[in-house]
Amino acid sequence: MEQSHQLVISTFRENFNQEPIVVCSPGRVNLIGEHTDYNMGFVLPAAINKGIYIAIKKRDDDVVSLIAADLNKKHQTTLKDYKYSDDNWPNFILGVVDQLLKAGKHLSGFNAVISGDVPLGAGMSSSAALECAVAFSLNHIFDLGLDKLSLVQKAQKAENEFVGLQCGIMDQFASVFGKKKHVIKLDCRSLEYEYVPFDIEGIKIVLFDSMVKHSLASSEYNVRRSQCEEGVSIIQQTYPQVKTLRDATLEMVETCLKHTSADIYNRCKYVVEENDRLLKACEDLKHGDIESFGQKMYDTHEGLSKLYEVSCPELDFIAANAKKESAILGARMMGGGFGGCVIALVKEAEVDEVVKRMKDLYFQKMNKGMNVYITQIEDGTRIL
């Protein structure tokens, strides 16, 4: 983290000959509660100790001058003429500017340098971290008076409307609201949230990156979404009060969907079970029962693999081998699926040996390497 922090400051001084304000916005992990967000259910994310850094200072004109220090790239535009960039990285910044201007906020131009140590494509939401860093820093330097939730919503809309990715609100929410030694139980329907203690001595959160890219994720994501909606519309014929799968019970799923399409039944069964699992998992944490919490992570993986069908052979292999390791208390695939990471809770004293064994097994079976990230829970977006 320190390296990215120093890099944005030194690059900013070199290019703009000014002293910047620096904001850090973390990436996130999600401990349990996958594919529940767009079904208005619960998620359990946490901010981590890998983040995006922005060094920023306002200007007197309307020029927006941006530098991506890690990519060694620059982008310049104005508040009047900014548009979508084929280079992609500026869009996460300009999308936030776009949202603030649409909301009638008064901005001038600004200089900004970004850098980060959130691994790209590993499912830790580097894009959300960048949007939140921009929203938070612009709110600060222009004294816009927006509260945390407004910043989260602006960052999400920037991704939905300007970047063009239909993400839910979890990633941005976790980035801004993160709290050290806590996970966030977030209700995706009401946006009510509760901090649940995750102060577990001697446990590390380890991400085993399958190095498989999510080629199917976006198209299959839309398919899963429509299958859930179809399930809801069938349940509604008997239970009109059910607006989303959040309102459905397992009994409703059994009664209304058991004899329809197997796919729709399986998808809806998984989501209803996962919401229930998450609520029970929060109770485990409150009672300090990390073994029971870990078992629920394995159950989630089973559901994602067999019922929701968003896993892949590599993720299943990692999760199955994690289960054989006594030092791993729980593991599951994390994120949209079809690649990315398995998140695991590993006894700190045995992390090195476990990682070596897992890497060796993966290479023998899949004939490719695996990246491993060791993380811990950190505070959310903040000025440094």
C-alpha positions in Angstrom: 0.0 0.0 0.0 2.8 2.4 0.9 4.4 2.1 -2.5 1.2 3.3 -4.3 0.8 6.1 -1.8 4.3 7.4 -2.4 4.0 6.9 -6.2 0.9 9.1 -6.6 2.5 11.9 -4.5 5.8 11.8 -6.4 4.2 11.6 -9.8 1.8 14.5 -8.9 4.7 16.7 -7.7 6.7 16.0 -10.9 3.9 16.7 -13.3 2.0 19.5 -11.6 4.5 21.1 -9.2 1.9 21.2 -6.4 1.2 19.4 -3.1 -1.9 17.2 -3.5 -4.5 15.8 -1.2 -4.4 12.0 -1.2 -7.4 9.7 -0.7 -7.3 5.9 -0.4 -10.3 3.8 -1.3 -10.0 0.0 -0.6 -11.0 -3.0 -2.7 -13.3 -5.5 -1.1 -14.0 -9.1 -0.4 -17.4 -10.6 0.1 -17.4 -13.3 2.8 -20.8 -14.8 2.1 -23.9 -13.8 0.1 -23.2 -14.2 -3.6 -25.7 -13.4 -6.4 -28.1 -12.2 -3.7 -27.7 -8.5 -4.3 -29.8 -8.1 -7.4 -32.4 -10.3 -5.7 -32.7 -7.7 -3.0 -31.2 -10.0 -0.4 -28.2 -9.7 2.0 -24.5 -9.5 1.4 -21.5 -9.6 3.8 -18.6 -7.6 2.3 -15.5 -6.0 4.0 -13.0 -3.5 2.8 -9.4 -4.8 2.6 -5.8 -3.6 2.9 -5.4 -3.2 -0.9 -6.7 -0.1 -2.5 -6.7 2.7 -5.1 -4.9 5.9 -4.3 -5.7 9.3 -5.9 -3.6 12.5 -5.5 -5.7 15.5 -6.4 -5.9 19.3 -6.4 -8.4 21.6 -8.0 -7.6 24.1 -10.8 -8.8 27.6 -11.6 -9.9 26.6 -15.2 -12.2 23.8 -16.4 -9.4 21.4 -17.5 -9.4 17.9 -16.1 -5.8 16.5 -16.3 -5.5 12.8 -15.4 -2.5 10.5 -15.0 -2.6 6.7 -14.4 0.8 6.2 -12.8 0.8 2.4 -13.0 -0.1 2.5 -16.8 2.1 5.4 -17.5 -0.8 7.1 -19.4 -2.3 10.6 -19.4 -5.7 11.9 -20.4 -6.8 15.5 -20.6 -10.2 16.9 -21.3 -12.5 19.7 -20.0 -15.7 19.9 -18.0 -17.5 21.0 -21.2 -16.0 18.5 -23.7 -15.4 15.2 -21.7 -16.7 12.1 -23.4 -16.3 8.3 -23.2 -12.7 7.2 -23.8 -11.6 4.1 -25.7 -8.7 3.9 -23.2 -11.3 2.9 -20.6 -9.5 3.8 -17.4 -10.5 7.6 -17.6 -14.2 6.5 -17.8 -14.3 5.5 -14.1 -13.2 9.0 -13.2 -15.2 11.0 -15.8 -18.3 8.9 -15.0 -18.2 10.3 -11.4 -17.7 13.9 -12.8 -20.6 13.3 -15.0 -22.9 12.2 -12.1 -21.8 15.2 -10.0 -22.5 17.7 -12.8 -25.9 16.1 -13.5 -26.7 16.5 -9.8 -26.1 20.3 -10.3 -22.9 20.3 -8.3 -20.4 23.1 -9.0 -16.9 21.9 -10.1 -13.9 23.5 -11.6 -11.1 21.5 -13.3 -8.7 19.4 -11.4 -5.4 17.5 -11.6 -5.3 13.9 -10.5 -2.9 11.0 -10.4 -4.1 7.4 -9.6 -2.3 4.2 -8.6 -3.3 1.1 -6.8 -2.5 -2.3 -5.5 -5.9 -4.0 -5.9 -5.2 -6.9 -8.3 -7.1 -6.3 -11.6 -9.5 -9.0 -12.6 -9.3 -10.9 -9.3 -12.8 -9.9 -8.2 -11.7 -7.3 -5.5 -13.5 -4.5 -7.3 -10.7 -2.2 -8.3 -13.2 -0.2 -10.5 -15.5 0.5 -7.6 -12.5 1.5 -5.4 -11.4 4.0 -8.1 -14.9 5.5 -8.5 -15.2 5.9 -4.7 -11.8 7.5 -4.4 -12.8 10.0 -7.1 -16.2 10.7 -5.6 -14.8 11.1 -2.1 -11.9 13.4 -3.2 -14.1 15.6 -5.4 -16.6 15.9 -2.6 -13.8 17.0 -0.3 -11.9 19.5 -2.5 -15.0 21.2 -3.8 -16.8 21.0 -0.5 -19.9 19.5 -2.1 -21.5 18.4 1.2 -22.5 14.9 0.1 -22.9 12.2 2.7 -21.3 8.7 2.4 -24.4 7.0 1.0 -24.8 9.7 -1.7 -21.1 9.2 -2.7 -21.7 5.4 -3.0 -24.8 6.0 -5.2 -23.0 8.4 -7.4 -20.1 6.0 -7.9 -22.5 3.1 -8.7 -24.4 5.2 -11.2 -21.1 6.3 -12.8 -20.4 2.6 -13.5 -24.0 1.9 -14.7 -24.5 4.9 -16.9 -21.1 6.1 -18.1 -18.9 3.0 -18.0 -21.9 0.8 -19.0 -21.6 -2.0 -16.5 -24.8 -2.9 -14.6 -23.2 -3.6 -11.2 -25.1 -3.7 -7.9 -24.3 -1.4 -5.0 -22.3 -3.8 -2.8 -18.8 -3.0 -4.2 -19.0 0.8 -3.8 -20.8 0.4 -0.4 -18.1 -1.8 1.0 -15.4 0.5 -0.3 -16.8 3.6 1.4 -18.3 2.1 4.6 -15.6 -0.5 5.4 -14.6 -0.7 9.0 -11.4 -2.4 10.4 -12.1 -5.8 12.1 -15.8 -5.8 10.9 -17.8 -7.1 8.0 -20.9 -5.2 6.8 -24.2 -7.0 6.8 -25.9 -5.0 4.0 -29.6 -5.3 3.1 -29.6 -4.6 -0.6 -33.3 -3.7 -0.6 -33.4 -1.0 2.1 -29.6 -0.3 2.2 -29.8 -0.6 6.0 -26.5 -2.0 7.3 -24.9 -3.4 10.4 -21.3 -3.8 11.4 -20.7 -7.4 12.5 -17.4 -8.1 14.4 -14.8 -10.1 12.5 -12.0 -9.7 14.9 -10.7 -13.2 14.8 -7.1 -13.6 16.0 -4.9 -15.8 14.1 -7.0 -16.0 10.9 -6.1 -14.6 7.5 -8.4 -14.0 4.6 -6.6 -15.6 1.6 -7.6 -15.4 -2.0 -6.6 -18.2 -4.3 -6.8 -16.8 -7.9 -7.6 -19.5 -10.4 -6.2 -17.3 -13.2 -9.3 -18.1 -15.2 -10.9 -15.0 -16.7 -14.7 -14.5 -16.5 -15.4 -14.9 -20.2 -19.0 -16.2 -19.6 -19.7 -14.1 -16.5 -21.5 -11.1 -18.1 -23.8 -13.1 -20.5 -24.5 -15.8 -17.9 -25.1 -13.2 -15.2 -28.0 -11.8 -17.3 -29.4 -15.3 -17.8 -29.3 -16.0 -14.0 -31.0 -12.7 -13.3 -33.8 -13.4 -15.7 -34.2 -17.0 -14.3 -34.7 -15.5 -10.8 -37.2 -13.0 -12.1 -39.1 -15.7 -13.9 -39.2 -17.7 -10.6 -40.6 -14.7 -8.8 -43.3 -14.2 -11.4 -44.4 -17.9 -11.0 -44.4 -17.7 -7.2 -46.4 -14.4 -7.4 -49.3 -16.3 -9.0 -49.8 -18.0 -5.6 -48.2 -15.5 -3.3 -48.8 -12.0 -4.7 -46.9 -10.4 -1.8 -43.6 -11.8 -3.1 -41.9 -9.0 -5.0 -38.4 -10.5 -5.2 -36.7 -13.7 -4.0 -35.9 -11.8 -0.8 -39.6 -12.2 0.1 -39.8 -15.9 -0.8 -39.4 -18.9 1.6 -38.0 -22.3 0.8 -41.5 -23.7 1.2 -42.8 -21.3 -1.5 -40.0 -22.4 -3.8 -40.8 -26.1 -3.2 -44.5 -25.6 -3.7 -44.5 -23.3 -6.8 -41.3 -24.2 -8.6 -40.5 -27.8 -8.0 -42.5 -29.0 -11.0 -41.5 -26.1 -13.4 -38.1 -25.8 -15.1 -35.2 -27.5 -13.1 -33.0 -24.4 -13.8 -35.5 -21.9 -12.4 -36.1 -24.1 -9.3 -32.4 -24.5 -8.7 -31.5 -20.9 -9.1 -34.3 -19.7 -6.8 -33.6 -22.4 -4.2 -30.0 -21.3 -4.0 -30.8 -17.6 -3.5 -33.4 -18.3 -0.8 -31.0 -20.7 1.0 -28.1 -18.2 0.7 -30.0 -15.4 2.3 -30.9 -17.6 5.2 -27.3 -18.9 5.4 -26.0 -15.3 5.6 -28.2 -14.4 8.5 -27.2 -17.5 10.4 -23.5 -16.8 9.5 -23.8 -13.4 11.1 -25.0 -15.0 14.3 -21.9 -17.4 14.1 -19.6 -14.3 14.0 -21.4 -12.7 16.9 -20.8 -15.8 19.0 -17.2 -16.2 17.8 -18.0 -19.6 16.1 -15.7 -19.4 13.1 -15.9 -23.1 12.4 -19.6 -22.9 11.9 -19.2 -19.8 9.8 -16.5 -21.5 7.7 -18.8 -24.5 7.1 -21.4 -22.1 5.7 -18.8 -20.8 3.2 -18.4 -24.4 1.9 -22.2 -24.8 1.7 -22.3 -21.6 -0.4 -19.7 -22.9 -2.8 -21.7 -26.1 -3.2 -24.8 -24.1 -3.9 -23.0 -21.8 -6.4 -21.5 -24.8 -8.2 -24.5 -27.3 -8.3 -27.6 -25.1 -8.0 -26.6 -21.7 -9.5 -24.0 -23.3 -11.8 -21.6 -20.3 -12.0 -18.5 -22.2 -10.9 -15.9 -23.9 -13.2 -13.6 -26.9 -12.8 -10.7 -24.8 -11.5 -12.7 -23.1 -8.7 -14.3 -26.5 -7.7 -10.8 -28.0 -7.6 -9.5 -25.3 -5.3 -12.5 -25.4 -3.0 -12.4 -29.2 -2.8 -8.7 -29.2 -1.8 -9.3 -26.4 0.7 -11.7 -28.7 2.4 -9.0 -31.3 2.9 -6.7 -28.7 4.7 -7.3 -28.6 8.5 -5.8 -25.1 8.6 -8.5 -23.8 6.2 -11.7 -23.2 8.1 -13.9 -22.3 5.2 -13.7 -21.5 1.4 -15.9 -20.7 -1.5 -15.7 -19.1 -5.0 -16.2 -15.4 -4.8 -17.8 -13.0 -7.3 -19.8 -13.5 -10.5 -18.3 -16.9 -11.3 -16.7 -18.8 -14.2 -13.3 -17.9 -12.9 -11.7 -15.5 -10.5 -10.9 -16.3 -6.9 -11.7 -18.7 -4.1 -11.8 -16.9 -0.8 -10.6 -18.9 2.2 -10.2 -18.4 6.0 -6.7 -19.8 6.9 -5.0 -20.2 10.2 -2.2 -17.6 10.1 0.5 -19.8 11.6 0.0 -22.2 8.6 -0.6 -19.8 5.8 2.8 -20.4 4.1 2.7 -24.2 4.0 -1.0 -24.2 3.0 -0.4 -21.8 0.1 2.6 -23.9 -1.1 0.6 -27.1 -1.1 -2.4 -25.5 -2.8 -0.2 -24.0 -5.5 1.6 -27.3 -6.1 -1.7 -29.3 -6.4 -3.2 -26.7 -8.7 -0.2 -26.8 -11.0 -0.1 -30.6 -11.1 -3.9 -30.8 -12.0 -4.4 -27.7 -14.2 -0.9 -27.2 -15.6 -0.9 -23.5 -14.7 0.1 -21.3 -11.8 -2.1 -19.7 -9.3 -1.8 -16.2 -7.8 -2.4 -15.9 -4.0 -3.4 -12.7 -2.1 -3.2 -12.5 1.6 -5.5 -9.8 2.9 -6.9 -8.3 6.1 -10.0 -6.2 6.8 -9.4 -2.4 6.7 -11.2 0.9 7.1 -13.1 2.3 4.1 -12.4 5.3 1.9 -10.4 8.0 3.7 -8.0 11.0 3.4 -4.5 10.0 4.2 
